[in-house]
């Protein structure tokens, strides 16, 4: 600790973070890579332009990054001391008015709040509330004003539908929200929410420029589905990150070589950042998925939307080619299955790999691979049950479904549908049905329509487009 607090207890967060970089003799990029955070965000921390909240996910990632770098450099710093040093430097700032207004407006729009109702409740006239929303007036006691907003929401918006919306925008499960509604909502209302504009823009650009004809015309011709036999024991056990890669590789090989045409089932909420850093593994994995497509197998996939938005979009971006072939049915869980463990289940007609690990240590993981008939039947029932509890992430209308999509638009109230075009994109535009869905409409190569209902994903895209 003496190495860190060389100025006493008055060092701010960025100073301590820079001190760690000096001790570790590493760069900001090294810290970003080790922490699984964007270089831009790390740069803001180092330059005192941003400070994470205490006990936040971002703070824990930074602590893990510093700790892992210390092990790599044989310094073996104590993780708890790193956490204490950074935590002590985080000063609870006064509420940022701009952040509050952005979040306040989000609540009003998503919950369809009547301005007169909220004005009467908090004791102001409607014109004052409108000026607050436009950042032209600031309440004299912003903390008290925020508390009254939270009280109003708790009293007036306690239906299951409203709770689901609040759960989604605060990135908190309905169960946790019900336990401590006011504290969760207040913390979200007065906190800075990360701007994911660049991440969303990259995702949409990938979708905009993707050409299925190029993909199937060039990539598919290069890909040959293997036919040579593969010898696999009835079961295998693997451990750790490297074991996970071997288990998934064996799963894909056996699936490709099997004669089974049964649909494949994918679910995993395991962290993907480390796997995404291994370009060789990622490329081989996607090549195998391309082979699966060429073989004509359909995928039922439950996406994990409880991840940070950047991880969720990173995963979805990798799957764009498969989405564009129409060979996938995407789902998601409303609430995460477990608060203690990560788990995965990959299943085909001939093989299954099931994995799990502790949430605070993904190296402490185990993966079980099996081809035993009785065990496959068990996992098939498990997958069937999981799908029955999952919700569709989106509805996909392919080119041949154009008339069905047109009929879908007709059925909805046209007065509520707004078309959005963005000059950044040539081949996609958007329809927004406020508080219900957003559709991404790809006009060429091929024509497809993705109607997204999940609030977290559609909300992020809609916020990007309106900004």
C-alpha positions as CSV (number, residue, x, y, z in Angstrom):
1,X,0.0,0.0,0.0
2,X,2.9,2.4,0.7
3,X,3.9,2.2,-3.0
4,X,0.4,3.5,-3.9
5,X,-0.2,6.1,-1.3
6,X,3.0,8.0,-1.7
7,X,1.0,11.2,-1.4
8,X,-1.1,10.0,1.5
9,X,-4.8,9.6,1.3
10,X,-5.4,12.5,-1.0
11,X,-4.6,10.8,-4.3
12,X,-7.6,10.6,-6.6
13,X,-8.6,7.6,-8.6
14,X,-6.7,8.4,-11.8
15,X,-3.5,9.1,-9.8
16,X,-3.7,5.7,-8.1
17,X,-4.4,4.0,-11.4
18,X,-1.4,5.7,-13.1
19,X,0.7,4.7,-10.1
20,X,-0.2,1.1,-10.7
21,X,0.8,1.4,-14.3
22,X,4.2,2.7,-13.2
23,X,4.7,-0.1,-10.7
24,X,3.7,-2.7,-13.3
25,X,5.7,-1.0,-16.0
26,X,2.8,-1.5,-18.5
27,X,0.8,0.6,-20.9
28,X,-2.9,1.7,-20.9
29,X,-3.4,-0.8,-23.7
30,X,-2.0,-3.6,-21.5
31,X,-4.4,-2.7,-18.8
32,X,-7.3,-2.5,-21.2
33,X,-6.5,-6.0,-22.6
34,X,-6.0,-7.5,-19.1
35,X,-9.3,-5.9,-17.8
36,X,-11.4,-6.7,-20.8
37,X,-12.4,-3.0,-21.0
38,X,-12.2,-0.7,-24.0
39,X,-9.0,1.4,-24.4
40,X,-11.2,4.5,-24.6
41,X,-12.8,3.8,-21.2
42,X,-9.4,3.0,-19.6
43,X,-8.0,6.2,-21.1
44,X,-10.8,8.2,-19.5
45,X,-10.1,6.6,-16.1
46,X,-6.4,7.4,-16.4
47,X,-7.0,11.0,-17.4
48,X,-9.5,11.7,-14.6
49,X,-12.4,12.1,-17.0
50,X,-14.4,9.2,-15.6
51,X,-14.5,7.3,-12.3
52,X,-16.3,4.0,-11.9
53,X,-18.8,3.5,-9.1
54,X,-17.8,1.6,-6.0
55,X,-18.6,-2.2,-6.2
56,X,-19.3,-1.8,-9.9
57,X,-18.5,-4.3,-12.6
58,X,-16.1,-1.9,-14.2
59,X,-14.2,-1.4,-11.0
60,X,-13.9,-5.2,-10.4
61,X,-12.6,-5.6,-14.0
62,X,-9.9,-3.0,-13.4
63,X,-8.9,-4.7,-10.2
64,X,-8.7,-8.1,-11.9
65,X,-6.7,-6.5,-14.7
66,X,-4.1,-5.0,-12.4
67,X,-3.9,-8.2,-10.3
68,X,-3.4,-10.4,-13.4
69,X,-0.7,-8.1,-14.8
70,X,1.1,-8.2,-11.4
71,X,1.1,-12.0,-11.6
72,X,2.4,-11.9,-15.1
73,X,5.2,-9.6,-14.0
74,X,6.0,-11.7,-11.0
75,X,5.0,-8.9,-8.6
76,X,2.1,-10.8,-7.0
77,X,0.2,-7.8,-5.6
78,X,-2.6,-8.6,-3.2
79,X,-6.0,-8.3,-5.0
80,X,-7.9,-7.1,-1.8
81,X,-5.3,-4.3,-1.3
82,X,-5.7,-3.2,-4.9
83,X,-9.5,-3.1,-4.5
84,X,-9.2,-1.2,-1.2
85,X,-6.8,1.3,-2.7
86,X,-9.1,2.1,-5.6
87,X,-12.2,2.1,-3.5
88,X,-10.8,4.6,-1.0
89,X,-10.0,7.0,-3.9
90,X,-13.5,7.0,-5.2
91,X,-15.3,10.1,-3.8
92,X,-19.1,10.2,-4.0
93,X,-19.7,13.2,-6.3
94,X,-22.7,15.4,-6.3
95,X,-25.4,14.3,-8.8
96,X,-24.5,15.2,-12.4
97,X,-27.5,17.1,-13.8
98,X,-26.9,16.1,-17.4
99,X,-26.8,12.4,-16.4
100,X,-29.9,12.8,-14.3
101,X,-31.9,14.5,-17.1
102,X,-30.9,11.8,-19.6
103,X,-32.1,9.1,-17.3
104,X,-35.2,11.0,-16.3
105,X,-36.2,11.4,-19.9
106,X,-35.6,7.7,-20.5
107,X,-38.0,6.8,-17.7
108,X,-40.7,9.2,-19.0
109,X,-40.5,7.8,-22.5
110,X,-40.2,4.1,-21.7
111,X,-43.0,4.2,-19.0
112,X,-45.1,6.6,-21.0
113,X,-45.4,8.9,-18.0
114,X,-47.9,11.7,-18.1
115,X,-46.1,15.0,-17.3
116,X,-49.1,16.4,-15.5
117,X,-49.2,13.4,-13.2
118,X,-45.6,13.6,-12.2
119,X,-45.7,17.4,-11.8
120,X,-48.6,17.1,-9.4
121,X,-46.9,14.4,-7.4
122,X,-43.6,16.3,-6.9
123,X,-45.2,19.7,-6.3
124,X,-44.1,21.6,-9.5
125,X,-46.1,22.8,-12.5
126,X,-45.8,21.1,-15.8
127,X,-43.8,23.9,-17.4
128,X,-41.1,23.5,-14.8
129,X,-40.9,19.8,-15.5
130,X,-40.6,20.5,-19.2
131,X,-37.7,22.9,-18.5
132,X,-35.9,20.3,-16.4
133,X,-36.3,17.8,-19.2
134,X,-34.7,20.3,-21.6
135,X,-32.0,21.2,-19.1
136,X,-33.2,24.8,-18.9
137,X,-34.0,24.7,-15.2
138,X,-32.4,22.8,-12.3
139,X,-34.3,21.9,-9.1
140,X,-32.7,23.6,-6.1
141,X,-32.3,20.2,-4.3
142,X,-31.7,17.7,-7.0
143,X,-31.3,14.9,-4.5
144,X,-34.7,15.5,-3.0
145,X,-36.2,15.9,-6.5
146,X,-34.7,12.6,-7.5
147,X,-36.1,10.8,-4.4
148,X,-39.6,12.2,-5.2
149,X,-39.4,10.9,-8.8
150,X,-38.5,7.4,-7.4
151,X,-41.4,7.6,-4.9
152,X,-43.7,8.5,-7.8
153,X,-42.5,5.6,-9.9
154,X,-42.8,3.1,-7.0
155,X,-46.4,4.2,-6.3
156,X,-47.8,4.6,-9.8
157,X,-45.8,2.1,-11.9
158,X,-45.8,-1.2,-10.0
159,X,-47.5,-3.4,-12.6
160,X,-45.6,-6.5,-14.0
161,X,-45.3,-4.7,-17.3
162,X,-43.7,-1.6,-15.8
163,X,-41.4,-3.7,-13.5
164,X,-40.2,-5.5,-16.6
165,X,-39.4,-2.2,-18.4
166,X,-37.6,-0.8,-15.4
167,X,-35.7,-4.1,-14.9
168,X,-34.5,-3.9,-18.5
169,X,-33.4,-0.3,-18.5
170,X,-31.6,-0.6,-15.1
171,X,-30.0,-3.9,-16.1
172,X,-31.3,-5.4,-12.9
173,X,-33.3,-8.7,-12.6
174,X,-37.0,-8.3,-11.6
175,X,-36.3,-10.4,-8.5
176,X,-33.5,-8.1,-7.3
177,X,-35.6,-5.0,-8.3
178,X,-38.5,-6.2,-6.2
179,X,-36.3,-6.7,-3.2
180,X,-35.0,-3.1,-3.1
181,X,-36.9,-1.2,-5.7
182,X,-36.3,2.4,-4.5
183,X,-32.5,2.0,-3.9
184,X,-31.9,0.4,-7.3
185,X,-34.0,2.9,-9.2
186,X,-32.5,5.9,-7.4
187,X,-28.9,4.7,-8.0
188,X,-29.7,4.3,-11.7
189,X,-31.4,7.6,-12.0
190,X,-28.5,9.6,-10.6
191,X,-25.7,7.6,-12.2
192,X,-23.9,8.0,-15.4
193,X,-24.9,5.4,-18.0
194,X,-22.2,4.3,-20.4
195,X,-22.5,5.5,-24.0
196,X,-22.5,2.5,-26.3
197,X,-22.8,4.5,-29.5
198,X,-19.6,3.3,-31.1
199,X,-20.3,-0.3,-30.3
200,X,-23.8,-0.1,-31.7
201,X,-22.5,1.7,-34.8
202,X,-19.9,-1.0,-35.5
203,X,-22.6,-3.7,-35.1
204,X,-25.0,-1.9,-37.5
205,X,-22.2,-1.2,-40.0
206,X,-21.3,-4.9,-40.0
207,X,-24.9,-5.7,-40.8
208,X,-25.2,-2.9,-43.4
209,X,-22.2,-4.1,-45.4
210,X,-22.7,-7.9,-45.1
211,X,-23.4,-9.6,-48.4
212,X,-24.8,-13.1,-48.2
213,X,-24.1,-13.7,-51.9
214,X,-20.4,-13.1,-51.3
215,X,-20.4,-15.2,-48.1
216,X,-22.1,-18.2,-49.7
217,X,-20.5,-17.7,-53.1
218,X,-16.9,-17.5,-51.8
219,X,-16.7,-18.8,-48.2
220,X,-19.0,-21.8,-48.8
221,X,-17.0,-22.9,-51.9
222,X,-13.8,-22.9,-49.8
223,X,-15.4,-24.9,-47.0
224,X,-15.5,-28.7,-47.2
225,X,-17.5,-30.6,-44.6
226,X,-15.2,-33.3,-43.2
227,X,-16.2,-36.9,-43.7
228,X,-13.3,-38.8,-42.2
229,X,-14.3,-40.7,-39.0
230,X,-13.4,-39.3,-35.6
231,X,-12.8,-41.5,-32.6
232,X,-14.4,-40.1,-29.4
233,X,-14.7,-41.9,-26.1
234,X,-18.1,-42.1,-24.5
235,X,-17.2,-39.1,-22.3
236,X,-14.4,-36.7,-21.5
237,X,-13.8,-34.1,-18.9
238,X,-11.9,-30.8,-19.4
239,X,-10.9,-28.0,-17.1
240,X,-10.2,-24.3,-17.4
241,X,-10.2,-21.9,-20.4
242,X,-8.0,-24.2,-22.6
243,X,-10.2,-27.2,-21.7
244,X,-13.3,-25.2,-22.7
245,X,-11.7,-24.6,-26.2
246,X,-10.9,-28.4,-26.6
247,X,-14.4,-29.4,-25.4
248,X,-16.1,-27.1,-27.9
249,X,-13.8,-28.1,-30.7
250,X,-14.6,-31.8,-30.1
251,X,-18.3,-31.0,-30.0
252,X,-18.2,-29.3,-33.4
253,X,-16.1,-32.0,-35.0
254,X,-18.4,-34.8,-33.8
255,X,-21.5,-32.9,-34.8
256,X,-20.1,-32.3,-38.3
257,X,-19.2,-36.0,-38.8
258,X,-22.4,-37.3,-37.4
259,X,-25.2,-38.4,-39.7
260,X,-27.8,-36.7,-37.4
261,X,-29.8,-33.9,-38.9
262,X,-31.4,-32.9,-35.6
263,X,-31.3,-29.2,-34.8
264,X,-28.4,-27.9,-32.6
265,X,-29.0,-26.2,-29.3
266,X,-26.6,-23.5,-28.0
267,X,-26.7,-21.8,-24.7
268,X,-23.9,-20.1,-22.8
269,X,-23.5,-17.2,-20.4
270,X,-19.8,-17.9,-19.9
271,X,-17.6,-14.8,-20.4
272,X,-16.6,-14.4,-24.1
273,X,-14.0,-11.7,-23.8
274,X,-11.0,-14.1,-23.3
275,X,-12.2,-16.4,-26.1
276,X,-12.7,-13.4,-28.4
277,X,-9.1,-12.4,-27.8
278,X,-7.9,-15.7,-29.2
279,X,-8.2,-14.9,-32.9
280,X,-7.1,-18.4,-34.0
281,X,-9.7,-20.2,-31.9
282,X,-12.4,-17.7,-32.9
283,X,-11.7,-18.1,-36.6
284,X,-11.7,-21.9,-36.3
285,X,-14.9,-21.8,-34.3
286,X,-16.7,-19.7,-36.9
287,X,-15.3,-21.9,-39.7
288,X,-16.9,-24.9,-38.0
289,X,-20.2,-23.0,-37.7
290,X,-20.0,-22.3,-41.4
291,X,-19.6,-26.0,-42.0
292,X,-22.6,-26.7,-39.8
293,X,-24.6,-24.3,-42.0
294,X,-23.4,-26.0,-45.2
295,X,-24.5,-29.3,-43.7
296,X,-28.0,-27.8,-43.4
297,X,-28.4,-28.0,-39.6
298,X,-30.7,-25.5,-37.8
299,X,-29.6,-23.8,-34.6
300,X,-31.8,-23.0,-31.6
301,X,-29.8,-20.5,-29.6
302,X,-30.5,-18.8,-26.3
303,X,-28.5,-15.7,-26.2
304,X,-27.3,-14.3,-22.8
305,X,-28.5,-10.7,-22.6
306,X,-27.5,-10.3,-19.0
307,X,-24.0,-9.5,-20.2
308,X,-22.7,-5.9,-20.6
309,X,-24.1,-4.5,-23.8
310,X,-20.7,-4.5,-25.5
311,X,-20.2,-8.2,-24.9
312,X,-23.8,-8.9,-26.1
313,X,-23.2,-7.0,-29.3
314,X,-19.8,-8.6,-29.8
315,X,-21.5,-12.0,-29.7
316,X,-24.4,-11.0,-32.0
317,X,-21.9,-9.5,-34.5
318,X,-20.1,-12.8,-34.8
319,X,-23.4,-14.5,-35.6
320,X,-24.5,-12.1,-38.4
321,X,-23.7,-14.5,-41.2
322,X,-25.8,-17.2,-39.6
323,X,-28.7,-14.8,-39.0
324,X,-28.6,-13.8,-42.6
325,X,-29.0,-17.4,-43.8
326,X,-32.1,-17.8,-41.7
327,X,-30.6,-20.9,-40.1
328,X,-31.0,-19.7,-36.5
329,X,-33.9,-19.2,-34.1
330,X,-32.7,-16.8,-31.4
331,X,-34.1,-16.7,-27.8
332,X,-33.2,-15.1,-24.5
333,X,-34.0,-15.6,-20.8
334,X,-35.9,-12.8,-19.0
335,X,-33.9,-13.4,-15.8
336,X,-30.5,-15.1,-15.6
337,X,-30.7,-18.8,-14.5
338,X,-28.2,-18.4,-11.7
339,X,-26.6,-15.7,-9.6
340,X,-23.6,-17.9,-8.6
341,X,-22.5,-19.8,-11.6
342,X,-21.9,-19.4,-15.3
343,X,-23.0,-22.4,-17.4
344,X,-23.1,-23.6,-21.0
345,X,-24.9,-26.3,-22.9
346,X,-24.1,-27.2,-26.5
347,X,-26.2,-30.1,-27.9
348,X,-26.6,-31.9,-31.2
349,X,-28.1,-35.2,-32.2
350,X,-24.9,-37.0,-31.5
351,X,-23.0,-35.2,-28.8
352,X,-23.3,-32.8,-25.9
353,X,-20.9,-30.6,-23.9
354,X,-22.0,-29.2,-20.6
355,X,-19.9,-26.7,-18.7
356,X,-20.0,-24.5,-15.6
357,X,-17.8,-22.3,-13.6
358,X,-17.8,-19.9,-10.6
359,X,-18.8,-16.3,-11.5
360,X,-15.8,-14.8,-9.8
361,X,-13.2,-17.2,-11.3
362,X,-13.8,-18.6,-14.9
363,X,-10.6,-20.6,-14.7
364,X,-12.2,-22.7,-12.0
365,X,-14.4,-24.4,-14.6
366,X,-15.3,-27.9,-15.8
367,X,-16.6,-29.1,-19.1
368,X,-18.2,-32.5,-19.6
369,X,-18.4,-34.0,-23.1
370,X,-20.5,-37.1,-23.8
371,X,-21.9,-39.2,-26.6
372,X,-23.7,-41.7,-24.3
373,X,-27.3,-42.2,-25.4
374,X,-28.9,-42.0,-22.0
375,X,-27.0,-38.8,-21.1
376,X,-27.9,-37.3,-24.5
377,X,-31.6,-37.9,-23.8
378,X,-31.2,-36.2,-20.4
379,X,-29.6,-33.1,-22.0
380,X,-32.2,-33.1,-24.8
381,X,-34.9,-32.8,-22.2
382,X,-33.0,-30.1,-20.4
383,X,-32.6,-28.1,-23.6
384,X,-36.3,-28.6,-24.4
385,X,-37.2,-27.3,-21.0
386,X,-34.9,-24.3,-21.3
387,X,-36.4,-23.3,-24.7
388,X,-39.9,-23.5,-23.1
389,X,-38.9,-20.9,-20.6
390,X,-37.0,-18.6,-23.1
391,X,-38.5,-15.7,-25.0
392,X,-37.8,-15.0,-28.7
393,X,-35.0,-12.4,-29.0
394,X,-36.3,-11.2,-32.3
395,X,-38.6,-12.3,-35.2
396,X,-36.7,-12.7,-38.5
397,X,-38.4,-12.2,-41.8
398,X,-36.4,-13.4,-44.8
399,X,-36.8,-12.3,-48.4
400,X,-39.4,-15.0,-49.0
401,X,-41.4,-13.8,-46.0
402,X,-41.8,-10.2,-47.3
403,X,-45.6,-10.5,-47.6
404,X,-45.7,-11.8,-44.0
405,X,-43.7,-8.8,-42.9
406,X,-45.9,-6.4,-44.8
407,X,-48.9,-8.0,-43.1
408,X,-47.2,-7.6,-39.7
409,X,-46.8,-3.9,-40.3
410,X,-50.4,-3.6,-41.5
411,X,-51.7,-5.2,-38.3
412,X,-49.8,-2.8,-36.1
413,X,-51.1,0.8,-35.7
414,X,-49.4,2.7,-38.4
415,X,-49.7,6.0,-36.5
416,X,-47.3,4.5,-33.9
417,X,-44.7,3.4,-36.4
418,X,-41.9,5.8,-37.3
419,X,-39.4,5.2,-40.1
420,X,-35.8,6.2,-39.5
421,X,-33.1,6.5,-42.1
422,X,-29.5,7.2,-41.1
423,X,-27.0,8.5,-43.6
424,X,-24.3,6.3,-42.0
425,X,-25.9,3.2,-43.5
426,X,-26.7,2.5,-47.2
427,X,-28.5,-0.8,-47.0
428,X,-30.5,-0.6,-43.8
429,X,-33.2,1.6,-42.4
430,X,-35.4,1.2,-39.3
431,X,-39.0,1.2,-38.1
432,X,-39.7,2.1,-34.5
433,X,-42.8,1.2,-32.6
434,X,-42.3,3.1,-29.4
435,X,-41.9,1.0,-26.3
436,X,-42.8,-2.2,-28.2
437,X,-40.3,-3.1,-31.0
438,X,-37.7,-1.8,-33.4
439,X,-37.1,-3.4,-36.8
440,X,-33.8,-3.3,-38.7
441,X,-34.6,-3.6,-42.4
442,X,-31.9,-4.7,-44.7
443,X,-32.8,-3.7,-48.2
444,X,-30.3,-5.8,-50.2
445,X,-28.0,-8.8,-50.1
446,X,-30.5,-10.1,-49.1
447,X,-33.6,-8.3,-48.0
448,X,-34.3,-9.2,-44.4
449,X,-36.2,-7.7,-41.5
450,X,-35.2,-8.2,-37.9
451,X,-38.0,-7.2,-35.5
452,X,-36.4,-6.8,-32.0
453,X,-38.7,-6.9,-28.9
454,X,-36.1,-7.2,-26.2
455,X,-36.0,-3.8,-24.4
456,X,-32.3,-3.7,-23.6
457,X,-31.2,-4.3,-27.2
458,X,-33.9,-2.2,-29.0
459,X,-33.5,0.5,-26.4
460,X,-29.8,0.8,-27.1
461,X,-30.3,0.9,-30.9
462,X,-33.1,3.4,-30.6
463,X,-31.1,5.7,-28.4
464,X,-28.2,5.6,-30.9
465,X,-30.5,6.5,-33.7
466,X,-32.3,9.3,-31.9
467,X,-29.0,10.9,-30.9
